Amino acid sequence: MKNFFEKNKGLLFIAPWLLGLLVFTLIPFIASFYLSFTDYKLVTSPKFIGLGNYIKALNDPDFRISFVNTLKYVFLTVPIKLAFALFIAQILNFKLKGVNFFRTAYYIPSILGGSVAIAILWRFLFAADGLINMITGMVGIPAVNWLGDPKMALFTISLLRVWQFGSAMVIFLAALKNIPEELYEAARIDGASKTKMFLNITIPMITPVVFFNFIMQLVQAFQEFNGPYIITGGGPLKSTTLLPLLIYNNAFSYFNMGYASAISWFLFAVIMIFTLLTFRSQKYWVHYSDE
């Protein structure tokens, strides 16, 4: 027995992680794939129906609305969040007094932003009589129906994701600090402006990090759930119903687990397609140091 533990020490150390991967990831992953081909109402046994759920999804108006909403949400939040994170990281890269405090302060929202409490706070901030409208009203700006107007609700939800830019900012900051100062010194001698140095030195040098952050934020944005569920519940007029919320509603409100599993696999396929396209595109704009 002692020899067994000695020989398998490494495996024993990672056993809790392997168990978690098996129970909470791999088994549900396989089960959802099987259930996507069944009519399963939770209270009855799964009944195999082939591609019925997938065909139903393609003809479901709610699915099409949620799919379009999800694409709008992703294309709105990811670029803005990355641009804002890079902008703040560039500022915090300077040697400023108390810069460590500001780095911590800007990072905190990325820790708190996904919590239920913050989503509830966001709902109160952007309510018709909330703090945002109170502040804008003091300077004579008419109140905006942030959460009740279908044209504004998705944008308001997106702001919560953009506000959680801290993790991307920290990664950008680490990349900026790894750029050799000699490159900037040579550019200054040649008379390059700060804008040219940023576009021709900073951006090309950090493109691998931009690529990494883009992939991470893309996957996270496609899986957004807390904001739409807690702040608007998918409304008004389903304008903030994203695919994860549609999956939840079908699985736990309508108890249509088979159909929910099919939609989840649609979502998985969409994420895979966008991820693969991004990987294929990196040869055109990502510059690695060993090239």
VENQUI-V477289 format. One line per field, one symbol per residue. ss: DSSP state (~ for helix, > for strand, _ for the rest). phi: phi as a letter, one per 40 degrees, with the letter a starting at -180 (. if undefined). burial: # if it has 16 or more other C-alpha atoms within 10 Angstrom, else .. Layout:
ss = ???
phi = ???
burial = ???
//
This chain:
ss = _~~~~~~_~~~~~_~~~~~~~~~~~~~~~~~~~~~__>>_______>>___~~~~~~~__~~~~~~~~~~~~~~~~~~~~~~~~~~~~~~~~______~~~~~~~~~~~~~~___~~~~~~~~~~_____~~~~~~~~___________~~~~~~~~~~~~~~__~~~~~~~~~~~~___~~~~~~~~~____~~~~~~~~~~~~_~~~~~~~~~~~~~~~~___~~~~~~~__________~~~~~~~~~~~___~~~~~~~~~~~~~~~~~~~~~~~~~~~~~______
phi = .ccccccbdcccccddcccccccbbcccccccccccbbcbbgcbccbcbgcdccccccbcdcccccccdccdcccccccccccccccccccccccbcgcccccccccddcccdccccccccccccbcdbcccccccccbgcdcbcdbccdcbcccccccccccccdcccccccccccccdccccccccccgccccccccbbccdcbdccdccccccccccccbcbddccccbggccfgcbccddcccccccbbbfbcccccccccccdccccccccccccccccacbcccc
burial = ...............................#.########....#.....###..#.....#.###.##.###.###.#######.###.#..........#..##.##..##...##..#######...###........######.#.######################.##.......#..#.........#...###.#######.###.###.################.##############...#############..##...#..........#.....
//
